[in-house]
Amino acid sequence: KGRFDVDGVGARFAGTADFSLTPEGDIDVVTSRINCQKIDINVPSILPAPIHNARADLNLIFLGATNRLAIDTGRLLVQGEKAALSGDIDFSDGLPKISLALNFDTLARETAYNLWPVKIGQLTRKWVTENILDGRIEGATIVLNAGLGELVSRKKGDPMREDALALKMQFSDISIRPLRHLPPITGARADFIMRGTSFRAGLSDGQMILSDPSNAENDRRVEVTKGKLEVANYRA
């Protein structure tokens, strides 16, 4: 039980732990439950805006034989949004290897953009924020599968390894402008996935109004049933 504040990250925490030993006296299994309250994160080099008063409830298992920490169950509350955390951290070979997934059933747009790291997919972020408007995010998943060494040694401007990162979102009732000279597609559903070096957006069930500047009665409604935008390789 206590509180920590390190490099812009602070929280109040409490927890319990149980452990068992091998016949040789080494750590076999450690199980713990940790509850964190009043989590504050203010790291401008990573996140575009501070996060205040988040909460986390984690059930953890450390396996001594493989030197691995597994998240049995993890529940988070971030800016009023509920999320499930799962995965593990492997300490068996030098720097830790991280394999984590964060899943939101619903997510406010502002929260989604606040959780989008500032150095990841900067051009993709710009396109999404400028061209996908209104609507709701009905589901979002952030998956990280990378070693700590890979993350800290990455040079500015270098893309991440394709399989190291996946950011997925599903939108409904949005307005999207695929090209600047075209009117927006409204009332649409969309999904997008950004990986380490690629980006793909899919669109369905929308409509576009082609207006006649001289006579509004001549405006035409075009139904959009399916569309796709894909960038096979970008520089983050």
Solvent accessible surface area in square Angstrom, and as a share of the most:
residue,aa,sasa,rsa
1,K,208,0.88
2,G,28,0.27
3,R,114,0.41
4,F,80,0.34
5,D,102,0.53
6,V,91,0.52
7,D,131,0.68
8,G,38,0.37
9,V,49,0.28
10,G,2,0.02
11,A,1,0.01
12,R,118,0.43
13,F,69,0.29
14,A,40,0.31
15,G,48,0.46
16,T,100,0.58
17,A,68,0.52
18,D,104,0.54
19,F,135,0.56
20,S,51,0.33
21,L,94,0.47
22,T,39,0.23
23,P,138,0.87
24,E,139,0.62
25,G,47,0.45
26,D,91,0.47
27,I,73,0.37
28,D,53,0.27
29,V,46,0.26
30,V,37,0.21
31,T,57,0.33
32,S,24,0.15
33,R,126,0.46
34,I,52,0.26
35,N,53,0.27
36,C,18,0.11
37,Q,55,0.24
38,K,96,0.41
39,I,25,0.13
40,D,47,0.24
41,I,45,0.23
42,N,81,0.42
43,V,29,0.17
44,P,102,0.64
45,S,65,0.42
46,I,95,0.48
47,L,23,0.11
48,P,56,0.35
49,A,32,0.25
50,P,60,0.38
51,I,3,0.02
52,H,116,0.52
53,N,97,0.50
54,A,5,0.04
55,R,113,0.41
56,A,11,0.09
57,D,22,0.11
58,L,32,0.16
59,N,46,0.24
60,L,22,0.11
61,I,52,0.27
62,F,49,0.20
63,L,51,0.25
64,G,24,0.24
65,A,101,0.78
66,T,74,0.43
67,N,58,0.30
68,R,72,0.26
69,L,44,0.22
70,A,19,0.15
71,I,22,0.11
72,D,87,0.45
73,T,57,0.33
74,G,5,0.04
75,R,129,0.47
76,L,37,0.19
77,L,43,0.21
78,V,11,0.06
79,Q,66,0.29
80,G,63,0.61
81,E,26,0.12
82,K,162,0.68
83,A,9,0.07
84,A,52,0.40
85,L,30,0.15
86,S,51,0.33
87,G,27,0.26
88,D,35,0.18
89,I,39,0.20
90,D,40,0.21
91,F,76,0.32
92,S,68,0.44
93,D,99,0.51
94,G,71,0.68
95,L,104,0.52
96,P,28,0.18
97,K,105,0.44
98,I,28,0.14
99,S,46,0.29
100,L,44,0.22
101,A,22,0.17
102,L,30,0.15
103,N,61,0.31
104,F,6,0.02
105,D,122,0.63
106,T,85,0.49
107,L,10,0.05
108,A,47,0.36
109,R,51,0.19
110,E,125,0.56
111,T,4,0.02
112,A,3,0.03
113,Y,30,0.11
114,N,20,0.10
115,L,25,0.12
116,W,4,0.01
117,P,46,0.29
118,V,41,0.24
119,K,102,0.43
120,I,20,0.10
121,G,0,0.00
122,Q,80,0.36
123,L,121,0.60
124,T,10,0.06
125,R,52,0.19
126,K,107,0.45
127,W,57,0.20
128,V,0,0.00
129,T,48,0.28
130,E,85,0.38
131,N,20,0.10
132,I,2,0.01
133,L,85,0.42
134,D,96,0.50
135,G,28,0.27
136,R,137,0.50
137,I,5,0.03
138,E,64,0.29
139,G,9,0.09
140,A,3,0.02
141,T,31,0.18
142,I,43,0.22
143,V,49,0.28
144,L,44,0.22
145,N,74,0.38
146,A,4,0.03
147,G,18,0.17
148,L,62,0.31
149,G,21,0.20
150,E,58,0.26
151,L,56,0.28
152,V,109,0.63
153,S,81,0.52
154,R,59,0.21
155,K,149,0.63
156,K,180,0.76
157,G,29,0.28
158,D,52,0.27
159,P,40,0.25
160,M,12,0.05
161,R,118,0.43
162,E,59,0.27
163,D,93,0.48
164,A,1,0.00
165,L,17,0.08
166,A,6,0.04
167,L,10,0.05
168,K,69,0.29
169,M,3,0.01
170,Q,73,0.32
171,F,2,0.01
172,S,4,0.02
173,D,79,0.41
174,I,1,0.00
175,S,17,0.11
176,I,10,0.05
177,R,89,0.33
178,P,52,0.33
179,L,95,0.47
180,R,200,0.73
181,H,148,0.66
182,L,55,0.27
183,P,40,0.25
184,P,44,0.27
185,I,8,0.04
186,T,46,0.27
187,G,42,0.41
188,A,0,0.00
189,R,108,0.39
190,A,9,0.07
191,D,51,0.27
192,F,4,0.02
193,I,22,0.11
194,M,1,0.00
195,R,83,0.30
196,G,2,0.02
197,T,29,0.17
198,S,21,0.14
199,F,8,0.04
200,R,88,0.32
201,A,8,0.06
202,G,12,0.12
203,L,21,0.10
204,S,37,0.24
205,D,94,0.48
206,G,4,0.04
207,Q,51,0.23
208,M,20,0.09
209,I,67,0.34
210,L,53,0.26
211,S,80,0.51
212,D,42,0.22
213,P,140,0.88
214,S,105,0.68
215,N,60,0.31
216,A,80,0.62
217,E,160,0.72
218,N,84,0.43
219,D,56,0.29
220,R,156,0.57
221,R,159,0.58
222,V,59,0.34
223,E,112,0.50
224,V,25,0.15
225,T,106,0.62
226,K,174,0.74
227,G,26,0.25
228,K,145,0.61
229,L,74,0.37
230,E,101,0.45
231,V,57,0.33
232,A,83,0.64
233,N,112,0.57
234,Y,22,0.08
235,R,149,0.54
236,A,14,0.11
